[in-house]
Amino acid sequence: MEATEQSEHLSSRRSFLLTGAAVGAGTIGVGRLLSDPPVAHASGGLTPGDAAILQFLAAAEILETDAWQQYNELGGIQDTEVPGGSGNPDYTDALSVLDSDMAQYIHDNTDDEFTHFTFINAYLKAHGVETVNLDKFRTLPSSKATGAQQIGRLTNLMQLTVDTSWWTRYRSDSKNPDFGDTLPQAVPDLAVGQHPAIPRSDADLSPADHLQAIANTAGFHFAFIEQGGTSLYPSLAQRVTHTEVLRILLSIGPTETMHFQTWQDKAGNAPPLTDPTTGLTFPDLNADGELLQTNLIMPEPTIFLDRKFPICSIIRPTQTDGAAMGALKALTANGLFIGQSAEFFAVLTKLAQAADAARHGT
Ligand SMILES: [Fe+2]
C-alpha cells in the first residue's frame, strides 16, 4: 500500500479502540460480543455468526501482521510499502542462505497481512459492526538489534517454541490431525525450549552459526504461522452464512496457503547445524527418507472425512469445531504472547469463543 494509505489506516485503527466506547451508530463493545448481536446493515447485514468469525479473523490478522512487521524491519525489504524498520544486514544475509529472495518474500508476506486485517475491518465497518483494534496491547518489547523500531509489540518473536509437525503432516499419506493423529517433528529441538527467531540485540549477530540458527528458526516459524492460516480459513468457512462472507474467507485463505507453500520450500534450505551458543540443532532432513525429504513440498494425499474413501491431496486439519480456540491455543503455545496481559488473553479468548459459537445460518 502507499504511504498515505498506510497513515490513514494507522490513524483509523487508533480511533477504534477496544474499550467498548461507542464509535458510531450500530457498534458494540467487545465486552458484549457474546451477548448482543451486531446491528445488521440495512442492505443485507451480517449475521452475528458471520460478524464473530470476521472479528476473530481480523484479530488473528492483526497479530500475524505484528509478527511479520518485526521480521520485515530486520530481514525484509525496507520501503514505504512496509515502513518502520531500517534492516539488519547480518540477519538479512543469514536469511538469504535459505533463498536469495527471502527479503522480498518477507516484505510481501508482511504487506499481505496488513491488507487482510485492513480489509476485514473495513468490511465490518461497512456493515455497522465494531471493528477490531488491539493497539492497547502493543506493550511487548522490540528487538534491540540494529534495524528494529523501538515501539511496543503485540507479539514476542524472541522466546518461540515452534511446532514443526506441519512438515511431516503434509508428507504423510496415512495420517491426518482431523482423525486424532499426531505427527513427528521435523526439528525436534525447536518444539521444546524457547528460541529467538530474530536477533534480540546485536550480541546475537555472532558467532555465525548462532545467527544462522536464529535465521533457520525464523524459516520454520514463517511456515508454522502460514500453515495455521491455511487451516483456519477453511475450518471457519464451514460455519459462515452469507455467500459474500464465504467469498471473503475463500479468497483470503488460499493466500495464506501460497505463503505457506513458499515458506515450506525455503525452510527445506535451512542448513543443518548446531548453534554453538545454545546447542539448538537443525538436523539433515534428507538423511532419513521420505517423511522428512526437503523437496516433497506438494501435499501428499492422505485420509479425508472417512477412511472408506480413497486418499486425497488436501489441506489438513480442516475440522471446524473449536477451530478458532485451537488457533489461539497454537499461537499461545508458540510463545508469541509471552509477556502479554491477562486482559489480552481474555479479549482474544472471547473473540475466539464467539467465532466458534457461530453456525451456518446464525
Ligand atoms: Fe493473513
Residues whose N, C-alpha, C, O or C-beta is under 5 A from the ligand:
A	BS01	LIG	E61 E113 H116
